[in-house]
């Protein structure tokens, strides 16, 4: 039907009081309305993601995020490599029963975080923000660590693992092989395990592999923070 015929037909219906639907009469308007609604939905979704962004600007989506501990605030329901670091630190606490060592911020982690916050004099919100991270780091033992690597690659460590350039591990005099340890220095965090024996120099508690030391930004023998998971 060409435009002239359509207008005459519409006029005939109007004369009977049977007015055509504006949407039916203008399909282009229906399409425009659909586009408008899609744009509005996109804007709302973007605003929601922005509101949920963590301290470092990374949205909290429920999907696992490949970010470092400290890049965002964490709370119940979050997932990612940073949550795994948090779980390791919390697991070192005597009261953190049920906390796993995975990437999930579940109810046990939430309870342990709130307990820690209460003991530290913080608001027990369960949200791990900058203040809580600083208190967590401060609760870890400060000890002297050295590092080793060149000249040892290709050798077998005391716990049976072959040392390689990229091996992330740590030596300790007494802790059982496989003991999990979290280290922190500056804004860097490293999760690792005991794979060797040492150091055999007075005053040094740990001897990190070169890869582990690089993860902490270590260049010399210096102080680090450590949390040992003994259970």
N, C-alpha and C positions, 0 to 999 in steps of 0.2 A: 504494500500500500504506500503510495507516495504521499508527500507532506500535505498536499491539498485535500486529498481524500480523507486523511486522518483528521484534519481540522473539521471538515464537514460532519464526519461521523461523531466526533466529540461533541459538536454543537447539538446534533440530533439527540444524543443521550442527555445532555444538560437540559434540554427543553422538556424532557420527561421527568426531570428531578433525579435521574440516574447518573450521577457524576462519576467519571472514571477515576480509579486510584491514581494519585500523583506518581507513585512508584511504578505502577504498571504503565502509565503513559510516558514516563521518562526513564527508560532502563539505564541511561547514562548516569542518572543521579544515584541509582542503586549501586552501580559500580563504584562511583565516587565515594559514597557512604562507606562501602566495604573497605576501601583504601584508607579512609580517614580512621576507621576503627582499628585497622591493623597498625597504623602509625601510633595511635594513642596507646595501644597495648605494648608496643615496643618501648615507648617512653616510660611507661609505668614500670616495666621490667627492669629497665636500666636504672631508674631511680631506686628501686628496691635493692638491686645489687650494690649500688653505691652506698646505701644506708647500712648494708651488712658488711661493708669492707672492713678489714682488720686494720691494725695500727700501721702496717706497712702498705696498705692500699690493696691487698689481695682479697677479693670477695670470698666470703664464706658460703660455699654452695652446697656443702654436704659431700661433694666429690673430693677424693684425695688430692691434695696440693703438693707439688714437688718444690717446696720452699724450705728455707732454713729456719731453725728455731730463732725467734726474735723478729721475723719479717712481718708478722701479723699478730693480733690478739687471738687467743684461742678460747673456745668454750665448748660445752656439751654438744655433741653432734658433729664436731669438726673431724677432719681426717687428713692425714698427710705425714710427710717425713718429719716435720716439726713436731707433730703430735707424738710421734714415736720417741723423739728425744725427750719430750716432756715426760712420757710414761717411764722411760728409763730413770730419769731423775727422781720421779715420785716413787718408783719401785724401791729405791734405795732407802726410803723412809720406813721406820719400823711399823708405823700405823697404816701403811698403804696396802692393806689386804685386798686382794682381788684385782689389783691393777695389772693389766697385761703389758706385754712388751711390743705390741703391734702399733698400727697407725690410727687406731680408733680412740676418740675421746668419748668414752662411755661413762656410765654411772659410777663405777669404781674410781675412775680418774677424777670425776667431778667431786666426789666425796673427799678424796685425798687432798685435792687442791683447796677445797673449803676448809678442811682441817688445818692445812699448812697456813693458809691465810689467817685463820683465827689465832693460831699460835704466834704468828709474826706480827699481830696487831693490825692486820689489814682488814678491809671489808671482805667478809667471806662470801663473795659473789660467785665464785667458781670461774670467773673470767681471768685468764692468764694474760695480763697486760704488762706494760713496761715495769711497773712497780713490783708486781709479783715475780717477774723474771729476775729482777735485781735481787730480791730477797732469796729466791731459789739459789742463785749463783752464790750469794753470800753464805748460804747454809752449807755449801760444799767445802770440803777441806782444802786449804791452801798448802801445797807441797811443792818441792823442787823436782823438776823433771829434766832429763837430758834426752838426746835422741841418737840413733845409730842407723847405719845403712850401708854406705859404700865400703867394700871390703868384706861384707857379710852376705851379700846377695848370692844365692845359689846354695848357701849352707842350710842345714836343717836346724830349726830352732829347738829349744828344750822340750817343747810340747809336741814336736813332730811335724810342724809345718815348715815347708820350704820358704825361705825368705826371698822375696822378689822386690823389685823396685816399687811396685804398687801395693805391696802388702801393708795393710793397716792393722797394727797390733801394738801391744805394749808388753814390756818385760817387768816382772815383779819378783822379789825374792821368795815370797811365801804363798801368795794367793794361788789357789788351784787353777790349773790350766782351764781356759774357757770362761773364767770369771768375767762378767760383763762390767765395764767401767765407762762412765761418761766424763769427758774432760771439757773444760771451758777456759778460754783465755781471750781477753778482750771481748769482741762480739762473736767469736768463733766457738763452735761446739762440735765435738767428735765423739761418736759412739764406737767402742772397740772391745776387744777381749784380750785376756792375758794369753800370750802365745810363747813366752820365753822367760828366762830367769835373768835377774839383774835389777838394777845396776849395782855394781860392786865398788862403788865410790861412796865414801862417807858423806852423809847429808843429802843424798839423792834418793828419792822414793820410787820414781818411775823412770823407765828408759823406753821412749816411744820409737817406733820405726820411723824412717824418714817421711813416708807418706802420711802417717798420723800427725807428725810434727808440722808438716806443711799445711795440713787441714786446720791446725790451730794457729798458724802464722808464726810458729817458733823458728828462731834462727840460732839460738844459743841455749845453754842450760839456764833455765829460768823458772819462775813460779807459775804454777797452773792450779786450777780448781778441779777437784775430782770427786766423784760419787760412785761408790762401789755397790753393786747389787750382790749381796751375799746370801740370797735366799732363792 
